[in-house]
Amino acid sequence: MRLIIFLLIALLVVLALTNPNEAEFRSHMQQKYGIAGSLSLKVAAIFSAGTSTGVHRENFFIFSRYYIGGDGILPRTDLAWGVAGKFFDIEEEDVTKKDGRENSTRF
């Protein structure tokens, strides 16, 4: 029983120590999307109110969520989860589709 508790605590400590920061997220965006990723973060910084970075990080100690907007004229858009030094992109829902069918207006 003590071994299980020790391993669980060790796992939580490792996750907390490898929780990626904002600079690592910016690097991830640049590597994944190239110049478009860098420009999108700069545009978000221009349109954000109050902060100069444009990217926000919600830190949950063992993982983080990264998003843009929500404080200026841009609506909040969740971009990715960061866990153990890795990033998992958040897929946007397509508003034109509902229940797997194309949503259309009929007259």
Residue pairs with C-beta under 8 A, 6 or more apart in sequence:
12 62
14 84
15 62
15 63
15 83
15 84
16 61
16 62
18 84
18 85
19 59
19 61
19 62
19 63
19 64
19 82
19 83
19 84
20 28
20 64
20 82
20 85
20 86
20 87
21 57
21 64
22 53
22 55
22 57
22 66
24 82
24 85
25 55
25 57
25 66
25 80
25 82
25 87
26 38
26 41
26 55
28 80
28 87
29 37
29 38
29 40
29 41
29 79
30 37
30 38
31 37
33 40
41 53
41 54
41 55
41 68
42 54
43 54
44 54
44 55
44 68
44 69
44 74
45 51
45 52
45 53
45 54
45 55
46 54
47 54
47 69
47 72
47 73
47 74
48 54
48 68
48 69
48 71
48 72
48 74
49 71
49 72
49 73
50 71
50 72
51 71
54 68
55 66
55 67
55 68
55 79
56 66
56 67
56 68
56 70
56 71
57 64
57 65
57 66
58 64
58 65
58 66
58 67
62 83
63 81
63 82
63 83
64 81
64 82
64 83
65 78
65 80
65 81
65 82
66 78
66 79
66 80
66 81
66 82
66 87
67 76
67 77
67 78
67 79
68 74
68 76
68 77
68 79
69 75
69 76
69 77
70 76
77 92
78 90
79 89
79 90
80 87
80 88
80 89
80 90
81 87
81 88
81 90
82 88
96 102
96 103
97 103
